[in-house]
Amino acid sequence: MGKFLKLLGIIFVLFLLTLSLTGCTDGASTIVLKVDTPSNDTSVTTPTITVSGRVAGTEKSNAKVTINDASVPIKDDKFSADVNLTEGKNVITVGATNGSVNLKEQLTVTYAPAK
């Protein structure tokens, strides 16, 4: 019985250490990134496209959004910015962070000028 209690104590200590290392937050510091436009694999005939979306989650007020590494303002949990395109395929990276959570979404937009 003594060995069992000792083993149980060791398991309990390991459990507490694991909680402190992983930060038992139950999702309390989460953000969600949603890109509304454009859709992935979109083709356009104009050299500029508007990238827009929103942030949600319990830490959305602390979120910072970037589009191709440029900061984008957030107003009422929404963001929007124009992105200049080059002819052919363009990869647009939209990121959101609250300091502890980093999210990224990549979109491909093909710019084919009208002839």
Backbone torsions as a table, in degrees:
resi	resn	phi	psi	omega
1	MET	NA	-36.3	-179.6
2	GLY	-63.9	-39.9	178.9
3	LYS	-66.3	-38.1	179.4
4	PHE	-63.1	-45.5	179.5
5	LEU	-64.8	-38.9	177.8
6	LYS	-63.0	-44.8	178.1
7	LEU	-62.9	-42.8	178.2
8	LEU	-61.6	-40.2	177.3
9	GLY	-63.5	-42.1	178.7
10	ILE	-63.6	-43.4	178.7
11	ILE	-62.1	-41.3	179.7
12	PHE	-63.5	-43.9	178.5
13	VAL	-62.5	-43.3	177.7
14	LEU	-62.3	-39.3	177.2
15	PHE	-61.0	-45.7	179.2
16	LEU	-64.1	-38.9	177.2
17	LEU	-64.2	-41.0	178.8
18	THR	-62.7	-42.5	177.9
19	LEU	-61.3	-43.4	-178.4
20	SER	-69.6	-32.6	179.9
21	LEU	-76.2	-33.5	-178.6
22	THR	-91.8	-11.1	179.1
23	GLY	67.7	76.7	-177.7
24	CYS	-61.2	92.2	-175.9
25	THR	-108.4	-11.7	-177.8
26	ASP	51.6	36.5	178.4
27	GLY	78.6	12.4	-174.9
28	ALA	-67.3	-22.2	-178.5
29	SER	-118.3	55.3	-176.4
30	THR	-105.8	152.6	168.6
31	ILE	-132.5	155.2	178.5
32	VAL	-128.1	133.2	178.7
33	LEU	-109.0	127.5	177.9
34	LYS	-129.8	115.6	175.3
35	VAL	-91.0	119.9	-178.9
36	ASP	-87.4	-44.8	179.1
37	THR	-141.4	145.1	-1.3
38	PRO	-83.5	169.0	172.2
39	SER	-75.8	153.1	176.6
40	ASN	-62.6	145.8	179.8
41	ASP	63.5	35.2	176.3
42	THR	-82.8	145.8	172.9
43	SER	-114.8	135.6	-179.7
44	VAL	-133.0	162.3	178.2
45	THR	-112.0	4.2	178.9
46	THR	-110.2	149.5	-175.2
47	PRO	-78.8	-1.9	179.9
48	THR	-131.7	142.3	176.8
49	ILE	-134.4	145.3	177.3
50	THR	-92.2	124.3	175.7
51	VAL	-102.6	124.2	-178.9
52	SER	-140.1	159.1	179.5
53	GLY	-179.8	-158.6	-178.1
54	ARG	-150.8	161.8	174.1
55	VAL	-117.9	145.9	179.6
56	ALA	-140.2	-179.4	178.0
57	GLY	108.8	172.1	-175.1
58	THR	-71.2	-19.8	179.2
59	GLU	-113.2	25.9	-177.4
60	LYS	-63.4	-27.8	179.8
61	SER	-68.8	-20.4	178.0
62	ASN	-96.4	2.3	-173.7
63	ALA	-74.7	148.4	171.9
64	LYS	-126.6	135.9	-177.3
65	VAL	-116.3	141.8	174.1
66	THR	-129.7	148.8	171.7
67	ILE	-125.9	118.1	-174.2
68	ASN	50.6	45.6	177.0
69	ASP	69.1	7.3	175.7
70	ALA	-101.0	131.8	179.6
71	SER	-62.9	140.4	-179.5
72	VAL	-126.1	130.8	179.0
73	PRO	-67.7	149.0	176.7
74	ILE	-114.7	129.7	176.4
75	LYS	-133.9	126.3	-178.0
76	ASP	54.5	40.7	178.2
77	ASP	68.7	11.3	-179.3
78	LYS	-118.6	152.4	176.3
79	PHE	-136.0	155.9	179.8
80	SER	-162.0	139.2	177.0
81	ALA	-157.5	147.8	175.6
82	ASP	-85.5	139.0	179.3
83	VAL	-121.3	127.7	175.6
84	ASN	-78.2	138.0	-177.6
85	LEU	-111.6	153.5	170.5
86	THR	-106.2	156.9	-178.4
87	GLU	-60.5	135.1	-177.7
88	GLY	102.2	-156.6	-177.8
89	LYS	-79.4	136.7	177.4
90	ASN	-125.7	132.1	175.1
91	VAL	-101.1	123.8	179.0
92	ILE	-111.2	125.4	179.5
93	THR	-108.3	121.9	177.4
94	VAL	-109.6	127.4	-178.6
95	GLY	-125.1	153.5	174.8
96	ALA	-142.0	140.2	177.9
97	THR	-145.3	152.7	170.9
98	ASN	-121.8	15.3	-179.2
99	GLY	101.0	-36.1	179.5
100	SER	-113.3	-23.9	178.7
101	VAL	-115.2	128.8	178.0
102	ASN	-121.1	121.6	-179.8
103	LEU	-118.5	146.1	176.0
104	LYS	-141.2	142.3	174.5
105	GLU	-134.0	132.8	179.4
106	GLN	-110.8	137.4	178.2
107	LEU	-124.2	145.6	174.2
108	THR	-110.2	126.5	177.7
109	VAL	-124.8	129.8	178.7
110	THR	-103.2	123.4	177.4
111	TYR	-102.1	116.0	176.9
112	ALA	-124.7	101.4	-176.6
113	PRO	-56.7	144.5	176.9
114	ALA	-66.9	142.1	-177.9
115	LYS	-103.0	NA	NA
